Amino acid sequence: MINLVFDYISVNGYIANCINPKFHTKLFDLSFDTDKDNLAKTNLDGIDIVACEPALDLLNNRKVLISIVEDNIKSKNTLWLYPIGTMGLNHKSFGVQEEYRNENIFNFISKRALEYTEKYDNFKILIYTGLEHEMFLDYFKWIYIHLQDNNINPSNVYIVSNNFQNSDTNDYYLNRIGFTTDKKLNFITYYEQLKTKANEISDLKLSSSFLNENEIVTKKKYKCLLLNRRLHIHRKVLLSLIAQYDLFDGNMISFDLDYHNNNFGDNFEHDIKSDAYIASQDGKLLNKHEITNELLEKSVKYSILNGYKKLKKLNKLSLDVFDLNSIEGRQQEIDDIDLYKKTYYSLVTETEFFERTNGYTTEKILKPIQQLHPFVVLGRPYILKYLKEYGFKTFEDFWDESYDNEEHSLKRMMKVFELFIELNDKSDDEWLAILKKMKPILIHNRETLKKYSYKNDGNVINNLQKIISNEHNKENPTLLQKA
């Protein structure tokens, strides 16, 4: 059994842990209702509360007040978790941002919770970090500093995120500073988008939004479906290469160069010329060897820059959504089914690419799975590897997927682009033959996705209890949703 422990309760229910005390007066305006939406509205009003209740809804019916813990904690079959949420404001919540060094969430853990964490093996701190969370090395530095300042044993802290690589980055950080100990942070992967997209495909009311099995092996009008919203630099690189070689025809590709330019500006050409696309892992310069290893070849730079000139002339190609601002904030909408009916495969451009952390995925890779669509991914390394850990199958028997293992960003980019060209050169007859053989895999993937719907909540709770009790499956020790 798992209980979520809170310091305070009001007439409107339990109040989120670790809210900065200077905002307590604002709770009266909220009628002490600290659900995620209320706190989000408050932040939009300029009141930066920072922390909120975790979004692990499946645990929300198991809440208790901290005052009852002492009388009940001796039961070895019960876990008592003190939940903290960052509401996605991780750099502030963890005190990575300088002005929040004294206002990080660890400073606001109650004295009683700190006492129980130290005193009882089955009382732990659980931090939920939001949907698309990644942590650079600088995060670990400041988290460990704040834990030490508050005399908190890192091994009693569990951080739940969507990033597969955080545990490895944690070990890398400790090795880098020469700190080897069993007292280290614990990371658990909870792929929240997996549940959302699984719920959609399991909802009979939405069945008309998705392809049926009889529509897999049919002649399509176009080859590739490539959807883009915010044009991060890796997406612009790919689109520029496509433009340079005049490969827009015969594919369904969307982009809008003006979308979000007011936020990011258009420094693309400068960034390519000056190699500013090379990101470091912790905000510091990479060593000379790492920089040299990542540089673009002159011929590739020319292709990208010349292609970008062509791309700017096009400026915008729209498919089902003509004004991207109209869907701003709707992160997990269902794409128009006709896009998938008209194309043979998806090229998914994930959110992150050049950033030096692996294992980062969003809901984007799950959309073609919903639609019985084969896919290629432009993203961080090992995305296909992690999908396989959840039981999905990929397409290594049909084309080269070695791009997934390529850690050199620019080599990975060119491998994906070359595969794009190869797949577009296939005839309709070749594609129909591929889809006929591939059909069982596509059906398997969608059925596998369905398993991670709300029906999987029981597994999540059981896995969480096993992981924190050190009784987890050694093959997948940090995957909460593993069946």
C-alpha positions in Angstrom: 0.0 0.0 0.0 1.2 3.5 -0.8 0.2 6.7 1.0 1.0 10.2 -0.2 1.8 12.4 2.8 1.0 16.1 3.1 1.8 18.6 5.7 -1.4 20.6 5.6 -5.1 20.1 4.9 -7.9 22.6 4.4 -11.6 22.6 3.8 -10.8 22.1 0.1 -8.4 19.2 0.6 -4.7 18.6 1.0 -2.3 21.5 0.3 0.7 20.9 -2.0 4.0 20.3 -0.2 6.9 22.7 -0.3 5.1 25.8 -1.5 7.3 28.8 -0.8 6.1 30.3 2.6 6.1 33.8 1.2 3.2 32.8 -1.0 1.1 31.4 1.8 -1.1 34.5 1.8 -2.0 33.8 -1.8 -3.6 30.5 -0.7 -6.5 32.5 0.7 -7.2 33.8 -2.8 -7.2 30.2 -4.0 -9.5 29.1 -1.2 -6.6 26.8 -0.2 -7.3 24.8 -3.4 -3.8 23.9 -4.6 -4.6 21.7 -7.6 -2.3 22.0 -10.6 -4.7 24.2 -12.6 -5.1 26.7 -9.8 -1.4 27.0 -9.2 -0.7 27.3 -12.9 -3.1 30.2 -13.1 -1.4 31.8 -10.2 2.0 31.5 -11.9 0.5 33.1 -15.0 -0.6 36.0 -12.8 3.1 36.6 -11.9 3.0 34.8 -8.5 5.7 32.2 -8.9 4.7 29.5 -6.5 7.2 27.0 -8.1 6.0 23.7 -6.5 2.7 21.9 -6.8 1.2 18.5 -6.3 2.6 15.7 -8.6 0.5 14.8 -11.6 0.6 11.1 -10.8 -3.2 11.0 -10.7 -3.4 7.2 -10.1 -2.0 7.9 -6.6 -4.2 10.8 -5.7 -6.8 8.8 -3.8 -4.2 7.7 -1.2 -3.6 10.9 0.7 -2.9 11.3 4.4 -1.9 14.0 6.8 1.6 13.8 8.2 0.3 13.8 11.8 -0.9 10.2 11.5 2.3 8.8 10.1 4.1 8.1 13.4 1.2 5.9 14.7 1.0 3.8 11.5 4.4 3.7 9.8 5.6 0.5 11.4 3.7 -1.6 8.9 6.4 -2.9 6.5 3.9 -3.4 3.7 3.1 0.3 3.5 5.1 3.1 1.8 4.8 6.7 2.9 5.7 9.1 0.1 6.2 12.8 0.7 5.3 14.2 -2.8 6.7 17.3 -4.3 6.0 18.7 -7.8 8.0 21.2 -9.8 5.2 22.1 -12.2 7.9 21.9 -15.0 9.9 24.8 -13.3 12.7 22.5 -12.6 15.6 25.0 -12.8 13.8 27.1 -10.2 12.5 24.3 -8.0 15.9 22.7 -7.7 17.7 26.0 -7.1 19.7 25.8 -10.2 18.7 29.3 -11.1 20.7 31.6 -9.0 17.9 33.7 -7.5 16.2 30.5 -6.3 19.2 29.1 -4.4 17.6 29.9 -1.1 14.1 29.1 -2.3 14.6 25.6 -3.7 12.0 22.9 -2.8 14.5 21.1 -0.5 14.5 24.1 1.8 10.8 23.9 2.3 10.4 20.3 3.3 8.9 20.3 6.7 10.9 19.4 9.8 8.7 16.4 10.5 9.1 15.0 7.0 12.8 15.4 7.3 12.7 13.6 10.6 10.7 10.7 9.2 12.8 10.4 6.1 15.9 9.9 8.3 14.2 7.7 10.9 12.1 5.3 8.8 13.1 3.2 5.8 9.6 3.2 4.3 9.2 7.0 4.3 10.6 8.6 1.1 10.6 11.9 -0.7 9.0 11.6 -4.2 9.6 14.4 -6.7 7.6 14.6 -9.9 9.3 16.8 -12.5 6.8 17.1 -15.3 6.2 15.7 -18.8 9.2 16.5 -21.0 11.9 16.8 -18.3 15.7 16.5 -18.8 18.5 17.3 -16.4 21.9 18.6 -17.3 25.0 18.1 -15.1 24.5 21.5 -13.4 21.2 20.2 -12.0 22.9 17.4 -10.2 25.5 19.7 -8.7 22.9 22.0 -7.1 20.5 19.2 -6.1 23.3 17.5 -4.1 24.4 20.8 -2.6 20.8 21.6 -1.4 20.4 18.0 -0.1 23.6 18.3 1.9 22.5 21.7 3.2 19.3 20.2 4.5 21.0 17.0 5.8 18.9 14.8 3.4 20.3 11.5 2.4 20.1 11.4 -1.4 19.2 7.7 -1.4 15.9 8.7 0.3 14.9 10.9 -2.7 13.1 9.5 -5.8 12.8 11.7 -8.8 10.1 10.7 -11.4 10.6 12.0 -14.9 10.1 11.1 -18.6 13.8 11.0 -19.3 15.4 7.6 -19.6 19.0 8.9 -19.2 18.8 10.8 -15.9 20.1 7.8 -13.9 23.2 7.4 -16.1 23.8 11.2 -16.0 23.6 11.0 -12.3 26.3 8.3 -12.1 28.4 10.2 -14.7 28.2 13.3 -12.5 29.2 11.5 -9.3 32.1 9.8 -11.1 33.2 13.1 -12.6 33.6 14.7 -9.1 35.1 11.5 -7.7 32.2 10.8 -5.4 31.4 7.1 -5.2 28.8 6.1 -2.7 25.5 4.2 -2.3 23.9 7.4 -1.1 22.8 8.7 -4.5 19.6 10.0 -6.0 17.1 7.5 -7.4 15.5 8.0 -10.8 12.3 6.4 -12.1 11.0 6.7 -15.6 7.3 7.5 -15.9 6.4 8.0 -19.6 3.2 10.0 -18.9 2.5 10.7 -22.6 2.3 6.9 -23.1 -0.7 6.7 -20.8 -2.4 9.7 -22.5 -2.0 8.3 -26.1 -3.0 4.8 -24.9 -6.2 6.2 -23.4 -7.0 7.9 -26.7 -6.6 4.7 -28.7 -8.6 2.7 -26.1 -11.5 5.2 -26.2 -14.3 3.8 -28.4 -15.6 7.4 -28.9 -12.4 8.3 -30.7 -12.2 5.2 -32.9 -13.0 7.1 -36.1 -9.8 9.2 -35.4 -7.5 6.3 -36.2 -6.8 4.1 -39.1 -8.2 0.6 -39.1 -6.2 -2.5 -40.0 -7.7 -2.7 -43.5 -6.2 0.7 -44.4 -2.6 -0.3 -43.9 -1.8 -2.0 -47.2 -3.3 0.5 -49.6 -1.7 2.7 -52.3 -1.0 6.2 -50.9 -0.7 9.5 -52.7 2.4 10.7 -50.8 5.5 9.0 -49.4 6.5 10.7 -46.1 4.5 12.6 -43.4 6.7 15.2 -41.7 5.0 17.5 -39.2 6.8 20.4 -37.5 5.7 23.0 -35.1 8.4 24.9 -33.2 11.3 25.0 -35.5 14.2 24.0 -33.3 17.5 24.1 -35.1 17.7 20.4 -36.0 14.3 20.7 -37.7 15.5 23.6 -39.7 18.6 21.7 -40.7 16.5 18.8 -42.0 14.0 21.0 -43.8 16.9 23.0 -45.4 18.5 19.7 -46.7 15.1 18.7 -48.1 14.8 22.1 -49.7 18.3 22.0 -51.1 17.6 18.8 -53.0 14.1 19.8 -54.0 12.4 16.9 -52.1 9.2 18.5 -50.9 7.2 17.2 -53.9 5.6 13.8 -53.2 5.7 14.3 -49.5 3.4 15.9 -46.9 5.5 18.3 -45.0 4.4 21.2 -42.7 6.4 24.1 -41.3 6.0 27.8 -40.6 9.2 29.9 -40.4 7.3 32.8 -38.8 5.8 30.7 -36.0 7.5 31.5 -32.7 10.1 33.7 -34.3 9.0 36.5 -31.9 10.2 34.2 -29.1 13.3 32.6 -30.6 14.3 35.0 -33.4 15.8 33.7 -36.6 19.6 33.2 -36.0 19.7 30.0 -37.9 22.3 31.0 -40.6 24.6 32.6 -38.0 24.3 29.5 -35.8 25.3 27.2 -38.7 28.2 29.4 -39.8 29.5 29.8 -36.3 28.8 26.3 -35.1 26.6 27.6 -32.3 24.4 24.6 -32.7 26.9 22.7 -30.5 25.4 22.5 -27.0 27.3 21.6 -23.9 25.9 19.3 -21.2 26.2 21.7 -18.3 26.5 25.2 -19.8 30.3 25.0 -20.0 32.4 24.8 -23.1 33.2 21.4 -24.5 36.9 20.4 -24.8 38.6 21.0 -28.2 38.3 17.4 -29.3 34.5 17.2 -28.6 34.0 20.5 -30.5 36.1 19.4 -33.5 34.3 16.1 -33.6 30.9 17.7 -33.9 31.7 20.3 -36.6 29.8 20.3 -39.9 31.8 19.6 -43.0 32.0 22.6 -45.3 30.1 20.9 -48.1 27.3 20.0 -45.7 27.2 23.6 -44.3 26.9 24.8 -47.9 24.0 22.5 -48.6 22.2 23.6 -45.4 22.7 27.3 -45.9 21.8 27.2 -49.6 18.8 25.0 -48.8 17.7 27.5 -46.1 17.6 30.3 -48.7 15.1 28.1 -50.7 13.2 27.3 -47.5 12.8 31.0 -46.7 11.2 31.6 -50.1 8.6 28.9 -49.3 8.3 30.3 -45.7 5.3 28.1 -44.8 3.6 24.9 -45.8 0.3 24.0 -44.0 -1.5 20.7 -43.8 -4.3 20.2 -41.3 -3.5 23.2 -39.2 -3.1 26.6 -41.0 -2.5 28.7 -37.9 -0.2 27.1 -35.4 -0.9 29.8 -32.8 -4.5 28.6 -32.7 -3.3 25.3 -31.1 -0.6 26.8 -28.8 -0.5 24.8 -25.6 -2.4 21.8 -26.9 0.6 19.5 -26.6 -1.0 16.2 -27.2 -3.8 16.7 -29.8 -4.7 13.9 -32.2 -3.5 14.6 -35.8 -5.9 14.5 -38.7 -6.4 10.9 -39.8 -6.3 11.9 -43.5 -2.6 12.7 -43.1 -1.9 9.1 -42.3 -4.3 7.7 -44.9 -2.3 9.5 -47.6 1.2 8.6 -46.6 3.3 5.5 -46.3 5.4 6.4 -43.3 6.2 9.2 -40.7 9.4 11.0 -40.1 9.1 12.1 -36.5 11.2 15.1 -35.6 11.4 14.9 -31.8 11.8 17.9 -29.5 15.5 17.5 -28.7 18.4 16.6 -30.9 21.7 18.4 -30.3 21.4 18.5 -26.5 23.9 16.2 -24.9 21.4 13.9 -23.0 20.0 10.7 -24.4 16.7 8.9 -24.1 14.4 11.9 -24.5 11.0 11.3 -26.1 7.6 13.0 -26.2 4.2 12.0 -27.4 5.3 12.7 -31.0 6.7 9.2 -31.5 3.5 7.6 -30.2 1.2 9.3 -32.9 2.3 7.1 -35.8 2.0 4.0 -33.5 -1.6 5.1 -32.9 -2.2 5.3 -36.6 -0.6 2.0 -37.7 2.2 4.0 -39.4 5.8 2.9 -39.7 8.3 5.6 -38.5 11.8 7.0 -38.7 12.9 9.3 -35.8 15.1 12.4 -35.9 16.0 12.8 -32.2 18.4 12.0 -29.5 20.2 8.6 -29.7 18.6 5.4 -28.4 14.9 6.3 -28.8 14.2 3.1 -30.6 16.1 1.2 -28.0 13.9 2.6 -25.2 10.7 2.0 -27.2 11.7 -1.7 -27.4 12.0 -1.8 -23.6 8.3 -1.0 -23.5 7.5 -3.9 -25.9 7.3 -2.0 -29.1 8.9 -3.3 -32.3 10.7 -1.2 -34.9 11.7 -1.7 -38.5 15.3 -2.9 -38.6 14.2 -5.8 -40.9 13.1 -3.3 -43.6 15.6 -0.5 -43.5 18.8 0.6 -41.7 18.1 1.8 -38.1 21.7 2.3 -37.1 21.0 6.0 -36.8 19.5 5.2 -33.4 22.9 4.1 -32.0 24.8 7.1 -33.5 25.8 9.5 -30.8 27.6 11.9 -33.1 24.8 14.3 -33.8 25.7 15.3 -37.3 26.3 11.8 -38.5 23.0 10.8 -37.0 21.3 13.7 -38.9 22.8 12.7 -42.2 21.9 9.0 -41.6 18.3 10.0 -41.1 18.3 12.3 -44.2 19.9 9.6 -46.4 17.2 7.1 -45.1 14.5 9.7 -46.0 15.9 9.8 -49.6 16.0 6.0 -49.8 12.5 5.5 -48.6 11.2 8.3 -50.9 12.8 6.5 -53.9 10.8 3.4 -53.3 7.9 2.8 -55.8 4.3 2.3 -54.7 4.7 -1.5 -55.4 7.7 -1.7 -53.2 5.9 0.2 -50.4 2.9 -2.1 -50.7 5.1 -5.2 -50.4 6.8 -3.7 -47.4 3.5 -2.8 -45.7 2.1 -6.3 -46.3 5.1 -7.8 -44.5 5.2 -5.1 -41.9 1.4 -5.2 -41.0 1.8 -7.6 -38.0 4.4 -5.3 -36.5 2.2 -2.2 -36.9 -0.8 -4.0 -35.3 1.4 -5.3 -32.5 2.7 -1.8 -31.7 -0.8 -0.4 -31.4 -2.0 -3.3 -29.2 1.1 -2.8 -27.1 0.3 0.9 -26.7 -3.2 0.1 -25.5 -1.8 -1.9 -22.6 -0.4 1.4 -21.1 -3.8 3.0 -20.7 -5.5 3.6 -17.3 -5.8 -0.2 -17.1 -2.0 -0.2 -16.4 -2.4 2.0 -13.3 -2.3 -1.1 -11.0 1.1 -2.1 -12.5 2.4 1.4 -12.0 1.5 1.3 -8.3 2.9 -2.2 -7.8 6.1 -1.3 -9.7 6.6 1.9 -7.7 6.3 -0.1 -4.5 8.7 -2.7 -5.7 11.3 -0.1 -6.9 11.3 1.9 -3.7 11.3 -1.3 -1.6 14.3 -2.6 -3.7 12.2 -5.6 -4.9 12.1 -4.4 -8.5 12.6 -6.4 -11.7 16.4 -6.2 -12.3 15.9 -6.1 -16.1 13.8 -2.9 -16.0 14.4 -1.4 -12.6 13.2 2.1 -13.3 10.3 1.7 -15.7 7.1 2.4 -13.7 4.8 1.3 -16.5 6.4 -1.9 -17.4 3.8 -4.7 -17.4 
